[in-house]
Every structure is written in structure tokens, then in C-alpha cells.
Amino acid sequence: MKTYDVIVIGLGAMGSAAAYHCAKRGANVLGLDANAPNHTLGSSHGATRAIRETYFESPEYVPLCQRSYNLWRELEQDSGKSLLATNGAIYVGPKEHPMLKGVASAAEQHSLPIERLSRDEVKTRFTGFVLPDGWEGIFEQRGGVLQSEMCLHAHTELARKHGAELKFGVGETTWHKNKAGHFVVKTENDEFESASAILTLGPWACNALRDLNLPINGRRITIVHFDTAEPARYSQADFSVQFWATPEGVYGGFPHIEGEGLKIMRHDTGDVCTPQTARRDVTEADRADVVDFAKKYMPYANGGITKSLVGLYTMTPDNHFIIDRHPEFENVAYATGFSGHGFKFAPVIGEVLADMVLDGSTRHPTNFLKAARFGKS
Ligand SMILES: Cc1cc2nc3c(=O)[nH]c(=O)nc-3n(C[C@H](O)[C@H](O)[C@H](O)COP(=O)(O)OP(=O)(O)OC[C@H]3O[C@@H](n4cnc5c(N)ncnc54)[C@H](O)[C@@H]3O)c2cc1C
């Protein structure tokens, strides 16, 4: 049986970054994924993902986010690809909404620059937006957009360049501990052994890690792309990403991007599912929320729907990630529960997981993400 220092199972955003960081440090790495590269069944597909620093979910993420910005820039240098553009994030909603308060609080705690904009200032600067009375905006200069498919590709290609063996389309693997206490993973046709392992299973973790009783759930999200006859109203020159705290729900999206149109989605709803049960077609009813949002708040996004996609979140009850050690294996780390906001952190999560299995602990402040907060070991 072939043996490795580290086996990474699941090569989405998190696993590809983990494989890269382990291989870059000289570990002998095997990466396995059930599905083909660029598959659309999990959480990491699609051309774009948002990145932002004034982290409204909790200021505790800010140092991790800052490390991620640096690692994305390093990845750009190592891959020779342009992966990150930072034309700013615009947050809008009622002044007292937790999202706006969260942005302001993260900015204050970490001395990050933000611009507070009155409703009129938002309307003048972002002419495609409609804001009700009593709303305001916050603009964060460092908010940006990641070319997510290219990011994944850069991590996998550079992992290979550093000697990692990555195998896609191997089907859902299973694993156990052998008599020597080593990690053994089985595919349909092979078995591999390693001293340590990283499990980055996305929404598949809900089933595959069920023995750990983690409070995680898959959630089905609909993404809608709109055309516009007036792209200048939603220009990349003005912003990279937008976040809306409306009374109807929390929405997010990107400016008009040639070939992509305007990508908009609702963040705070979606049917509970697993990758096995998720419905993959998109009906008019699935799109209704986003279409109503666009009509009301972005009325120039009226050139018709160009495409709709389904993606899966892996939710935790507090919307924070879970990064921990597997309680039943010597040296196995896992990361899951990214709750729809993990992509931007992929390189730092890769570094954290590499630290955990190669060094025994991580230098990064991730204690707040341990499963123990749910009473799990
Ligand atoms: C529509 C959408 C929009 C989002 N927008 C943003 C955003 O703007 N900014 C942001 O920061 N985050 C965003 N996120 C969240 C972010 O994309 C996810 O947190 C991230 O992609 C999760 O990556 P992952 O590697 O954990 O999961 P996945 O990408 O799902 O990867 C898991 C992989 O594991 C493989 N696998 C599972 N089980 C097995 C097994 N037993 N054996 C072998 N392989 C297995 C699967 O095939 C899969 O490839 C968004 C998510 C979605 C769905």
C-alpha cells in the first residue's frame, strides 16, 4: 500500500489550499476528491467570491482575513495569475442593522478605514441602487472579488508543482485506523495510508462526519445572473462587492462583469439538504426572492436572467466555521461548517490545517472555531 505524510480528502477551496500548503512545506501529499475538477455539486464552483476585511460576522476573523489577503497576493505571484481585485465593498441597510453595526465594530476594533455614507451619498455614488428612507451605507476600500475558479486551479497546480499527487473523480472515499494507528483511506480501486490526514469535505461532512455529532446542515442556495442595458450603473470601477441588509433578507452580489452579468444571491435562506438530496434544477420559485430584490433595489438589472445556479452552504448554528482535530484519530484535522462565507479564508485555512498536521498546532488564532463551543470534543 502506498504511504504518504498527509492525505487530504476533498479538494474544494479548502482542501486544495491545504494540499498546497502541506506540499510547499515538503510533505509527501496525496489529495483525493470524489468528483471531477470544477464540479458544481458542492460549495466552491462559480467564477467569483467576495473578500472583505471589516468582518461583520465577528471581529475575531479579521487577523485570519488579513493573513488571507497576503496569501492570495503570494498565490498571484507564484501562479502568475491575477486573482484578486479590490475596488471596495459597499454595505447598505438600516443604520441599526447588525450587519452595518458589525462592519463598524470590526473596523473600530482593528483600526480599519471605512467611509460612512448617507443615503444621498450612496445614491449619488451608486446610481443603480434604490435605498429606502432611514438607510445608510458603509464603504470598505479593501473589499474585493476573487476569481474563485482560477484560485482553485492555482492551488491545485502549485500543489502538484511542489510534488503533491492529486486524484479527482475517485468516488466517495471511506477511511479507518489500522493496527499501527495509521490513517487508511479506501477508494473503489485503491487503498492508501498516511501518518496524518486532513478532511475538507464541504457539505458531504454532514454525512461523512456524522459520528462526531457536529451541528452542521447543508443548505441549498440559488444564484441568479442578470443582464443590464446600463452596466455603468453597476460598474466594477465603483465597487467589487455589495451587501444588502433588507427587511426581506440579506442579499449580496457583484458589479456588472462582462460575460457574467450581475450576480446576485440571497444569503440567509435556502432548503436544508445534503449533496445527495439537493435539487439541482432552478425553478422560477427558487429565483423569486432574488428577482423581487433586484426589482425593488437594483431596478436597472432588468435585462433578463442570463443564468441561474445552485450552490451548497454548510451551516453551523452560530454561522462560524468548525476547525478541529478528529477525536478518534491521532493526527487528523478537519474543517467544515463554513456557513457561506469561507472562500476568502481558503489560503489561511490551508495554512492552519497544514500547521495542525505537520507542526502539531497552529500559529493562527482559531480557538474560537473549535467544536468544543457546541459541547463536542
Ligand atoms: C453560492 C455560494 C456563494 C458563496 N459566496 C462566497 C463569497 O462571496 N465569499 C466567501 O468567502 N465565501 C463564499 N461562499 C462560501 C465558500 O464558497 C465555501 O465556504 C467554500 O467554497 C467551501 O469549500 P470546501 O472546500 O469546504 O467545500 P467544497 O467546495 O464543497 O469541497 C468539498 C470537496 O470534498 C469532496 N468530497 C466530499 N466527500 C468526499 C469523500 N468522502 N471522498 C472524496 N472526496 C470527497 C467533494 O467532491 C468536494 O469537491 C459561497 C458559497 C456558495 C455556495
PDBQT file of the ligand as one rigid body, heavy atoms in Angstrom, charges set to zero:
ROOT
HETATM    1  C1  LIG A 401     -23.278  30.223  -3.908  1.00  0.00    +0.000 C 
HETATM    2  C2  LIG A 401     -22.173  30.460  -2.930  1.00  0.00    +0.000 A 
HETATM    3  C3  LIG A 401     -21.621  31.712  -2.803  1.00  0.00    +0.000 A 
HETATM    4  C4  LIG A 401     -20.602  31.942  -1.882  1.00  0.00    +0.000 A 
HETATM    5  N1  LIG A 401     -20.054  33.171  -1.798  1.00  0.00    +0.000 NA
HETATM    6  C5  LIG A 401     -18.976  33.367  -1.002  1.00  0.00    +0.000 A 
HETATM    7  C6  LIG A 401     -18.292  34.596  -1.027  1.00  0.00    +0.000 A 
HETATM    8  O1  LIG A 401     -18.642  35.511  -1.785  1.00  0.00    +0.000 OA
HETATM    9  N2  LIG A 401     -17.204  34.739  -0.218  1.00  0.00    +0.000 N 
HETATM   10  C7  LIG A 401     -16.777  33.740   0.595  1.00  0.00    +0.000 A 
HETATM   11  O2  LIG A 401     -15.786  33.944   1.308  1.00  0.00    +0.000 OA
HETATM   12  N3  LIG A 401     -17.409  32.552   0.629  1.00  0.00    +0.000 NA
HETATM   13  C8  LIG A 401     -18.482  32.332  -0.162  1.00  0.00    +0.000 A 
HETATM   14  N4  LIG A 401     -19.110  31.134  -0.173  1.00  0.00    +0.000 N 
HETATM   15  C9  LIG A 401     -18.637  30.066   0.708  1.00  0.00    +0.000 C 
HETATM   16  C10 LIG A 401     -17.441  29.317   0.135  1.00  0.00    +0.000 C 
HETATM   17  O3  LIG A 401     -17.541  29.193  -1.263  1.00  0.00    +0.000 OA
HETATM   18  C11 LIG A 401     -17.326  27.976   0.832  1.00  0.00    +0.000 C 
HETATM   19  O4  LIG A 401     -17.171  28.218   2.221  1.00  0.00    +0.000 OA
HETATM   20  C12 LIG A 401     -16.149  27.161   0.337  1.00  0.00    +0.000 C 
HETATM   21  O5  LIG A 401     -16.171  27.043  -1.057  1.00  0.00    +0.000 OA
HETATM   22  C13 LIG A 401     -16.194  25.780   0.990  1.00  0.00    +0.000 C 
HETATM   23  O6  LIG A 401     -15.201  24.973   0.402  1.00  0.00    +0.000 OA
HETATM   24  P1  LIG A 401     -14.989  23.481   0.876  1.00  0.00    +0.000 P 
HETATM   25  O7  LIG A 401     -13.673  23.061   0.303  1.00  0.00    +0.000 OA
HETATM   26  O8  LIG A 401     -15.216  23.372   2.337  1.00  0.00    +0.000 OA
HETATM   27  O9  LIG A 401     -16.209  22.647   0.214  1.00  0.00    +0.000 OA
HETATM   28  P2  LIG A 401     -16.453  22.075  -1.263  1.00  0.00    +0.000 P 
HETATM   29  O10 LIG A 401     -16.078  23.071  -2.279  1.00  0.00    +0.000 OA
HETATM   30  O11 LIG A 401     -17.842  21.554  -1.310  1.00  0.00    +0.000 OA
HETATM   31  O12 LIG A 401     -15.418  20.882  -1.393  1.00  0.00    +0.000 OA
HETATM   32  C14 LIG A 401     -15.581  19.647  -0.757  1.00  0.00    +0.000 C 
HETATM   33  C15 LIG A 401     -14.989  18.583  -1.677  1.00  0.00    +0.000 C 
HETATM   34  O13 LIG A 401     -14.909  17.354  -0.986  1.00  0.00    +0.000 OA
HETATM   35  C16 LIG A 401     -15.163  16.321  -1.883  1.00  0.00    +0.000 C 
HETATM   36  N5  LIG A 401     -15.581  15.163  -1.066  1.00  0.00    +0.000 N 
HETATM   37  C17 LIG A 401     -16.577  15.150  -0.159  1.00  0.00    +0.000 A 
HETATM   38  N6  LIG A 401     -16.639  13.947   0.453  1.00  0.00    +0.000 NA
HETATM   39  C18 LIG A 401     -15.652  13.187  -0.086  1.00  0.00    +0.000 A 
HETATM   40  C19 LIG A 401     -15.189  11.847   0.141  1.00  0.00    +0.000 A 
HETATM   41  N7  LIG A 401     -15.769  11.025   1.047  1.00  0.00    +0.000 N 
HETATM   42  N8  LIG A 401     -14.143  11.408  -0.580  1.00  0.00    +0.000 NA
HETATM   43  C20 LIG A 401     -13.536  12.204  -1.508  1.00  0.00    +0.000 A 
HETATM   44  N9  LIG A 401     -13.943  13.468  -1.760  1.00  0.00    +0.000 NA
HETATM   45  C21 LIG A 401     -14.975  13.956  -1.053  1.00  0.00    +0.000 A 
HETATM   46  C22 LIG A 401     -16.259  16.879  -2.794  1.00  0.00    +0.000 C 
HETATM   47  O14 LIG A 401     -16.288  16.222  -4.034  1.00  0.00    +0.000 OA
HETATM   48  C23 LIG A 401     -15.832  18.347  -2.902  1.00  0.00    +0.000 C 
HETATM   49  O15 LIG A 401     -15.061  18.565  -4.071  1.00  0.00    +0.000 OA
HETATM   50  C24 LIG A 401     -20.147  30.877  -1.072  1.00  0.00    +0.000 A 
HETATM   51  C25 LIG A 401     -20.710  29.604  -1.196  1.00  0.00    +0.000 A 
HETATM   52  C26 LIG A 401     -21.709  29.383  -2.126  1.00  0.00    +0.000 A 
HETATM   53  C27 LIG A 401     -22.309  28.015  -2.273  1.00  0.00    +0.000 C 
ENDROOT
TORSDOF 0
